[in-house]
Amino acid sequence: MNKDLVPALTQAIDAPGTTMAPAALIIARIEFPRLDPQPYLERLDALGLGAAHAVERAMAGGKSSTVARVNALNEFLFEEMRFIGSDDYEDPRNSCLNEVLDRRTGIPITLAVVYMEVARRAGIQIDGVNFPGHFLVRCPDMNDAMGTDLIIDPFHGGALLSEHKCRALLQKHVGSKVAFKKSLVAPATRMEIVVRMLLNLKLLYVHMRSFPQARAITELLLALNPSAVSELRDRGLLAYHLNDVTGALRDLQTYLKLSNVRDMDKDARDEHEQIWEHVKTLRRRVASLN
C-alpha cells in the first residue's frame, strides 16, 4: 500500500467543513494509485455551478420551498447530467468517485457523495444517512414547522422517501434483522461515511480475490480505528493468503489474544478455532526456516 494514503485520509477526515470529495478520492487511489484529484474537484465545482443556476431558475419562477430546491437539483443531476444508479456492485469503478464522475453511474454511497458535494456547492445542505443496506441522504426542510428533514435516495433519481418507504427499503435490504427507528435516518459523520466506503470496497476486493487491495483497506481501517479487532483479524487472514508469514502470524496471534471466546456464537467460535489452526501452521513454517 502507498504509505501516503494513511496520513492523507486522516487529514481529509479531520479537515474543517463537511466536504467528502477529498476523502473519497483518496479512497479511489487504492484502485487508481496515480489518480490526480484536482480535475475531479474542478468537475464537482462545475457541476455545483450548474446546479446553483438550476436552483436559481426555480426560485425565480416562484418556487422557493426546500422541496422545490431539491427538485431543481434532482432535475439537473439526473435528467440534465444523466447520473444514474448502477446495480453492478462487483465493479470497483462504481465505488470510486473519479469513475462515478467520468461514467455518471455508481452505487448508492458514491452517488450520495456526488449529490452532497454538488448540493453544497449549490447552497443546499445535504447530510449523508448511513441507512442499513442502502445509503441515503437528508435535507433539513426549512419550510416545515415541525423541523422534519427530507429523506432522499440519490440512487433512484433523488426520490423523496416517506417513513413508510424507508421501512419498506429496510425490509428489502435487511429483512427483519433490524427494526426501523428514527436513528437509522440520522445524519452520518464524515468518519462513518468513509468507513462504510472502505468496508464496501474491502468486501468487493475479497470477493474478487484481490487480496493486496483488500489488505490496503484493512490498513486504512486500522489507522482510523486501531481497536478494531475484526480488522486486525482480517489483515492477518489476508496476509496469510498473500503468503506473508510474519505479518499473518503477528496479526492473528494478537487477534486470538484480544478476542473473547465466551462472547462468541457457534459460528464465531468455529472461525476462532480455524484461525488458531492457521497460527499453528504458520508457527511450524517459521520453525522450519530456523
Rosetta blueprint (number, residue, H / E / L):
1 M L
2 N L
3 K L
4 D L
5 L H
6 V H
7 P H
8 A H
9 L H
10 T H
11 Q H
12 A H
13 I H
14 D H
15 A L
16 P L
17 G L
18 T L
19 T L
20 M L
21 A H
22 P H
23 A H
24 A H
25 L H
26 I H
27 I H
28 A H
29 R L
30 I L
31 E L
32 F L
33 P L
34 R L
35 L L
36 D L
37 P L
38 Q H
39 P H
40 Y H
41 L H
42 E H
43 R H
44 L H
45 D H
46 A H
47 L H
48 G H
49 L H
50 G H
51 A H
52 A H
53 H H
54 A H
55 V H
56 E H
57 R H
58 A H
59 M H
60 A H
61 G L
62 G L
63 K L
64 S L
65 S L
66 T H
67 V H
68 A H
69 R H
70 V H
71 N H
72 A H
73 L H
74 N H
75 E H
76 F H
77 L H
78 F H
79 E H
80 E H
81 M L
82 R L
83 F L
84 I E
85 G E
86 S L
87 D L
88 D L
89 Y L
90 E L
91 D L
92 P H
93 R H
94 N H
95 S H
96 C L
97 L H
98 N H
99 E H
100 V H
101 L H
102 D H
103 R H
104 R L
105 T E
106 G E
107 I L
108 P H
109 I H
110 T H
111 L H
112 A H
113 V H
114 V H
115 Y H
116 M H
117 E H
118 V H
119 A H
120 R H
121 R H
122 A L
123 G L
124 I L
125 Q L
126 I L
127 D E
128 G E
129 V E
130 N L
131 F L
132 P L
133 G L
134 H L
135 F L
136 L E
137 V E
138 R E
139 C E
140 P E
141 D L
142 M L
143 N L
144 D L
145 A L
146 M L
147 G L
148 T L
149 D E
150 L E
151 I E
152 I E
153 D E
154 P H
155 F H
156 H H
157 G L
158 G L
159 A E
160 L E
161 L E
162 S L
163 E H
164 H H
165 K H
166 C H
167 R H
168 A H
169 L H
170 L H
171 Q H
172 K H
173 H H
174 V H
175 G H
176 S H
177 K H
178 V L
179 A L
180 F L
181 K L
182 K H
183 S H
184 L H
185 V H
186 A L
187 P E
188 A L
189 T L
190 R H
191 M H
192 E H
193 I H
194 V H
195 V H
196 R H
197 M H
198 L H
199 L H
200 N H
201 L H
202 K H
203 L H
204 L H
205 Y H
206 V H
207 H H
208 M L
209 R L
210 S L
211 F H
212 P H
213 Q H
214 A H
215 R H
216 A H
217 I H
218 T H
219 E H
220 L H
221 L H
222 L H
223 A H
224 L H
225 N L
226 P L
227 S L
228 A L
229 V H
230 S H
231 E H
232 L H
233 R H
234 D H
235 R H
236 G H
237 L H
238 L H
239 A H
240 Y H
241 H H
242 L L
243 N L
244 D L
245 V H
246 T H
247 G H
248 A H
249 L H
250 R H
251 D H
252 L H
253 Q H
254 T H
255 Y H
256 L H
257 K H
258 L H
259 S L
260 N L
261 V H
262 R H
263 D H
264 M L
265 D L
266 K H
267 D H
268 A H
269 R H
270 D H
271 E H
272 H H
273 E H
274 Q H
275 I H
276 W H
277 E H
278 H H
279 V H
280 K H
281 T H
282 L H
283 R H
284 R H
285 R H
286 V H
287 A H
288 S H
289 L H
290 N L
